[in-house]
Amino acid sequence: MTESPVAQWNFGALVNAVQKNCHISDAQFAGDLTLCTFLLKMRELYRWEHDIPLTQDMPKAEVGDWMNARGLLWDDIETAPFEPLPLAGGAIDPFEVRTINRELTPRGLVYSGGYGRQCKPHFFLGRLERQERRDGFDIYVAACEYARDLDAPPGMMLDETIFVRTEALKRWLWERYEEWHWNRRNEAMGRAIACYPFEQDREAALEAMTRTEVESVILHELGEARADRELGPDWPLLLATVMRSRAEIVARAVRDLYADCLSTLPGLIARAEPAAIHFYFANLVGMRRKLFPELPAAYRQWLVSGDLSVLRAVATSGLQRWGDTAQRLLELYRERGEAVGAEIESRLAPKESARQAAVEPEAGADPACRP
């Protein structure tokens, strides 16, 4: 019988070191969040730390006391350096992820330590559920998490390695379900939810939805990785140049649409899983939807006909279109430098109307959900 990770070595010391680095990162960057985002993230971090089920309300007074205590902790460690991780071979820098995972994965663990948006360090340690290699990328799927910071993205890419965090994904899916439960205007989300038995057993339904969406996260991360590889090192420089502007929103949407047409949409179409397709379109919002209205139009056609070839055709045309558009943005950046933002906005940013379009209407009978 295989021993647990705890029995084999000093698992507790590793968890403590990773969690301390999470606290240091939060202390340094939590102040960059808007108040609303900060409070939401803190509530979910409290839920995770106290192992409170997603379906259970949290005690408001206790959450408030915990937040005050967490603020005092952050004050004490804000300027502290990140700690090396105590492994069997000795202490190691927390950003040496490949070396760390070479020791941890045989023990059934997976770790990540890297930088996210606005250069915020992210760390997490979890139980390894499975690993695979696909399209030249290593993929680690983590189950329960033993250490994490304030941000917990369901999918992450680091040095040609994809990390999927099913616990974080489940929490995010639950938030999407609750949002739809109180405001049922997003009809694509309603169709996705109808594919699972939420009315009979919410926990079982959430588990099933999480299992379905793990593959969608992998497809999304593979698409982003392939897009980054195609666009090259100038793309992050372009984004840095237009940071915190409408041009950045447009540029990110262009790259996301390119990634979707590279991997996410072809993968969803190949799977032919209605629940996953509905969920994708439930989240096709904001600038991506504005720039590519042909995509939701194809979705509406599929709702009527059940014929996936309509979606396949628009994804194929989108691959060429958004790849070319991204390359044109890079050419503009090389030509205009710091002035590229205004050029992007004038060429691509859709004009805002006083009245925003409603979420896409019903379009006939839905394709049946597969069990």
C-alpha positions, 0 to 999 in steps of 0.5 A, spaced: 500 500 500 502 506 498 504 511 503 500 518 503 505 524 502 504 526 509 507 519 512 513 519 507 516 526 509 515 533 512 509 535 509 507 540 514 513 544 513 512 544 506 505 546 506 507 552 511 512 554 507 508 555 501 502 558 505 507 563 508 509 565 501 502 566 499 501 570 505 507 575 503 504 575 495 497 577 498 500 582 503 504 586 497 498 586 492 491 585 495 491 593 495 491 593 488 484 590 488 478 594 487 474 594 494 468 589 491 473 584 488 477 584 494 471 583 499 469 577 494 476 574 494 477 574 501 470 571 503 472 565 498 479 565 501 475 564 508 471 559 505 477 555 503 481 556 509 475 554 514 473 548 509 466 551 509 461 547 503 459 552 497 452 551 499 453 553 506 452 561 508 458 564 512 458 567 519 459 574 517 462 576 524 467 571 524 469 573 517 470 580 519 474 578 525 478 574 520 479 579 515 482 584 521 487 579 523 489 577 516 490 585 515 495 585 521 499 579 519 500 582 512 502 588 515 508 584 519 510 580 513 509 585 507 516 586 506 519 579 507 522 575 502 519 569 499 521 563 503 525 557 499 521 550 500 524 545 504 525 539 500 528 532 501 534 534 497 535 541 501 532 548 500 530 550 493 527 557 490 520 557 490 520 559 483 524 553 481 517 549 479 520 544 474 525 542 479 520 542 485 515 538 481 520 533 479 520 531 487 513 532 488 509 529 483 512 522 485 509 523 492 502 525 489 503 532 489 503 538 484 506 545 485 506 552 482 510 558 483 510 564 478 507 571 476 500 572 474 497 579 471 500 585 474 506 581 476 503 578 482 506 572 484 502 566 485 503 560 489 499 553 490 500 546 493 495 541 491 494 533 490 496 531 483 489 528 480 493 526 474 498 528 469 499 528 461 503 531 455 499 534 449 501 538 444 508 539 447 505 541 453 505 538 460 499 538 463 497 537 471 490 537 474 490 538 481 485 536 486 484 539 493 489 544 495 493 545 501 496 552 500 493 558 496 493 565 495 488 570 494 487 569 487 486 562 485 485 561 477 482 555 475 487 554 469 494 557 469 500 556 464 507 557 466 514 555 462 510 550 457 506 547 463 499 547 464 496 547 471 488 546 472 486 547 479 479 543 480 478 546 487 478 553 484 474 551 478 469 548 482 468 554 486 468 559 480 463 554 477 459 555 483 459 562 483 457 562 476 451 558 478 449 562 483 449 568 479 445 565 474 440 563 479 439 570 482 439 573 475 437 568 469 438 573 463 444 569 461 440 563 457 446 560 454 448 559 462 441 556 463 442 551 458 448 549 460 445 548 467 439 544 465 444 539 463 446 537 470 441 535 476 442 542 480 434 541 482 435 534 485 442 534 487 446 540 487 453 537 489 453 532 484 451 536 479 457 541 481 461 535 481 459 533 474 460 540 471 467 540 474 469 534 470 466 536 464 469 543 464 476 541 466 477 539 459 475 546 457 480 549 461 485 545 458 483 546 451 483 554 453 490 554 456 493 550 450 490 555 445 493 561 449 499 557 449 499 556 442 497 563 441 503 566 445 508 561 441 505 564 434 505 571 436 512 571 439 516 576 444 513 582 442 506 581 444 507 582 451 511 588 450 505 591 446 500 589 452 505 593 457 505 599 452 497 599 452 496 597 459 490 600 463 487 602 456 481 600 452 486 598 447 489 593 452 482 590 452 481 590 445 488 587 444 487 581 449 480 580 446 483 579 439 489 574 442 483 570 446 479 569 440 485 567 436 486 562 442 479 560 442 479 558 434 486 555 435 484 550 440 478 551 445 472 551 439 475 546 435 476 542 441 469 543 444 466 541 437 470 535 436 467 533 443 460 535 441 458 536 448 452 540 449 453 542 456 460 544 454 458 548 448 453 552 452 457 554 457 463 557 453 457 561 450 455 563 456 462 566 458 463 569 451 461 576 453 464 583 453 469 585 448 470 578 445 463 578 443 463 585 440 468 583 436 466 577 433 458 577 433 458 572 427 460 567 433 454 568 437 450 568 431 453 561 429 451 558 436 444 561 435 444 557 428 446 551 432 441 551 437 436 551 431 439 545 427 443 542 432 448 542 426 455 543 429 458 544 422 456 552 422 460 552 429 466 549 425 465 554 419 466 560 423 471 557 428 475 556 421 474 563 418 476 566 425 482 562 426 485 566 419 481 572 421 484 573 428 491 570 427 491 576 421 489 581 426 493 580 432 499 580 427 497 587 424 497 589 431 504 587 432 506 591 426 502 597 428 506 596 435 513 596 431 511 602 427 508 606 432 511 604 439 508 608 444 502 611 440 499 604 438 494 605 443 490 610 440 491 606 433 488 600 436 482 604 439 480 607 432 481 601 428 478 596 432 474 598 438 467 598 437 463 604 438 459 604 445 451 605 444 447 608 449 443 601 449 447 595 450 444 589 447 441 584 451 443 577 452 442 573 446 435 571 445 432 564 445 432 561 438 428 554 438 429 547 441 436 546 444 440 540 442 439 534 447 444 534 453 448 528 453 448 524 460 
